[in-house]
Amino acid sequence: RYSYIYKGNMEGKDIFVKSKNEIFIIGTKNGRLFYSSNGGKTWDYKDFNTTLYKMQFFPNNVIYMTSTDSLFISRDGGKSWNGKDMHIDDFSGTKVRNMQFFTESFGYVYDNYELYQTVNGGDTWEKVTNLSFDFYNYGGSLHYGCFASKNIGLFPSDDSKTILLANVNSEKKLT
């Protein structure tokens, strides 16, 4: 569920904590990203002018963050960012609701019904299909799911009464 933070010009919806002192809040206006390096005593911000969704931290101050159609990468702990257009037509104008990377090269981005995989840090994306299994006949949605490994995902049904165990096989099919 969503929770919002309001204080002065800070209006945020998702909090990502890198350490005791380093806190990021994705804002609800202008794609604003708030950052504190002192545990929330003071805040700086940067406007991305696109809706921001998820953030993931890696060693050596590398951070990945998704927007509607871009993957933003910081290699200095969030001080500067470079965007990569994901060139995913299915996501244009929709929400990339989730991302999960296992290395800086290999990861997934997904919304309710589309799942894409990259093996080169977001330079290119390949759609994972579900030709061998009709995931959605079971009321499946990728929205609140997650991956336990590079190939195994857990996704709740829309009524939250069933957990679907999904496998991404070597042919990029969801089974």
N, C-alpha and C positions, 0 to 999 in steps of 0.2 A: 504494500500500500504506500501511497505517497504521503510524505510529511514535508511541511514547508517551514522555512526559517525566515523571519522578517526582523531586520534591525537596520535602521537608517536606510541607506541605499542598497543594502544587501537583502536580496530575496532569492532564496535557493530552494532546490527540491531534492538533490541527492548529495550525500556527504561521502567522501572517500578519505580515509585516514591512512597516510603513509607511515607515520611515526607519531610519537607522543607530541611532537612539536609541529609536524607538517600535516596540514589539513587542507583539503580542497572541497569546495562546494560548487556544484554546477547550478548556475542561476537560471531563473525562469524568464528573464528579459534579455534580449540581444545576444543570447548565447554567452552570457557573462560567466566567467570562471573566477571564483574568489579563492585566494590562497593566503594561508597564514603559516609563517615559519616559527611562530612563538606560542603555539598551543591555543591560538584564538584570541590573544590579547589585541593584536592589530591585524588588519586585512589589507591586501592589495587585490586588484582585479584586472582582468583582461577581457575585452569584448571580442567574440568570434563572429558575430553577426550571422549565426546559424544556430539551430537548436542542438544542444549538446546532450549526450545520453549516458555513456558509460566510460569508466576510466580503469586502467589496469597498470600496476607498477611492476617494474623489472629491476634487477640489480644495476648498478652503475648509473643511477639517476635517470633511467629510461622510463618514460611514461607513454602509454597509448591511450587515446581518447577518441570516441566515435561521435559523429554528428549525423545528420540525415543522410549524407552521401559522401562523407570524407572520413578518413582516418588521420587524426592529428598525432604527431610524434614529437616528444620532447626528449632531448638527450642531455639536458642540463637540469633535471629536477623540476621542470615546469616554468623556468624563466623565459625560454623561447620555444616556439612551436612551428613545425612545418606540416602542412596539410597534404594528403595524398587523396585525390579523387578516386573513389573506389570503382567507378565505371560500372556500377551495378544497376541496370535499368529497372529491375523489379523493386528496388528500394527508393527510386527517385520520388521525392515528395512524401515518403512514408517514414516511419520511425524505425531506425536500427535499434531495436529494443534491447539487444544484448550483444556482448562480444565476450569471447573467451579465447585467450592465447595460451599456449603451452610453452612456447619459446618466442623469441622476438620474430621468428620466421613463420612458425606454424600456428594458425588459429582460425577461429570461426567468427562470423557476424551473422546475426539472425533477428528476424522479427517474428510475428505470430506464425507465418506460413512459409517463409523462405529461409534457407540455410546455405551459406556460402563459406568456402574454405580457401585459405591462402597458404602457400608453402614458401613464399618469398617476402614476408613482412608487409603484405598489402599492396605490392606492386601489381599483382593480378589476382583475380578471384575466380573460383570455379563453383558452379552451383552443385549442391548435393541433391540428388533426385531421390524420389521415393517410389520408383517404378515397381519394386518387388513387394511393396507393403503399403496398403492404404491407411496411412497414419491417421488421417482425419476421420475415417469411419469410426474410430474409437474416441472421437471428441478431442483429439490431441491438439495441443498448441505449444509452440516452441517458446512462447513469451516468458513463462516463469521457470523454464527448465535450465539445466546446466549440464556440463560435460564432466564426467568423473575421470576420463582419460581422453586421449586423442581420438578414440573410436567409440567410446561408450557414453551415451547421454541418458539422462533421466528427465522425463517431461510429464507434468500432471495433465490429466484430462481436464476439460473445461469445467466439469462439475467437481473437480478436486477429489473425486472418490477413487480414481485409478492412477497409478504411476506407470507410465509406459517406459520400458527399457528399450533404448534404440541403439543400433550399431551402425556406424558409418563404415562400409566395407571398402575394399581396395578399388572398387569400380565407382566410388563416390555415390553409392546408393544408401539410403536410409532404410534399414530393415528392422 
